[in-house]
């Protein structure tokens, strides 16, 4: 990413945006992060099934709220 972000007008801010986007992307869907899959697998082993759409119903609003908070902060 360095070749793309180095010439930016505000490179530090550009790096923060990339970090924020990559972090929040894992919150959106069940498949967005390997950690999500591990937690779902462990939950299922304990008798708590979590499906894609069930996760998405929580992940989508959470992702939107955290993106809005991030935009206000940046």
C-alpha positions in Angstrom: 0.0 0.0 0.0 3.0 2.3 0.6 3.3 3.3 -3.1 -0.3 4.3 -3.2 -0.4 6.1 0.1 3.0 7.9 0.2 2.1 10.5 -2.4 -1.2 11.3 -0.6 -1.7 14.9 0.6 -2.1 13.5 4.2 -0.3 10.2 4.2 -0.8 9.6 8.0 -4.5 10.1 7.6 -4.6 7.8 4.6 -2.9 5.1 6.6 -5.4 5.5 9.4 -8.3 5.1 6.9 -6.7 1.9 5.5 -6.3 0.6 9.0 -9.9 1.5 9.9 -11.3 -0.1 6.8 -9.4 -3.3 7.1 -10.5 -3.7 10.8 -14.1 -2.8 10.2 -14.4 -5.1 7.2 -14.1 -8.1 9.4 -17.2 -7.0 11.4 -19.5 -6.8 8.4 -20.0 -10.5 7.6 -19.2 -13.9 9.1 -16.7 -14.5 6.3 -15.0 -11.2 6.8 -12.5 -12.5 9.3 -10.9 -15.9 10.2 -11.5 -15.0 13.8 -15.3 -14.8 13.1 -15.1 -18.4 11.7 -13.2 -19.7 14.7 -15.7 -18.2 17.1 -18.7 -19.5 15.1 -17.1 -23.0 15.1 -16.5 -22.9 18.8 -20.1 -21.7 19.4 -21.5 -24.5 17.3 -19.4 -27.0 19.3 -21.2 -25.6 22.4 -24.6 -25.9 20.8 -25.0 -22.3 19.7 -25.4 -22.1 16.0 -24.7 -18.8 14.3 -25.6 -18.4 10.7 -24.5 -16.0 8.0 -27.7 -13.8 8.0 -28.0 -14.0 11.8 -24.4 -12.6 12.1 -25.1 -10.0 9.3 -28.1 -8.6 11.1 -25.7 -7.5 13.9 -22.6 -7.0 11.8 -24.0 -4.6 9.3 -25.4 -2.0 11.7 -22.3 -2.4 13.9 -20.0 -1.8 10.9 -22.0 1.3 9.8 -21.9 2.8 13.3 -18.2 2.2 13.7 -17.5 3.6 10.2 -19.5 6.7 11.1 -17.6 7.1 14.4 -14.3 6.6 12.6 -15.2 9.3 10.0 -16.1 11.7 12.7 -12.8 11.0 14.5 -10.7 11.3 11.4 
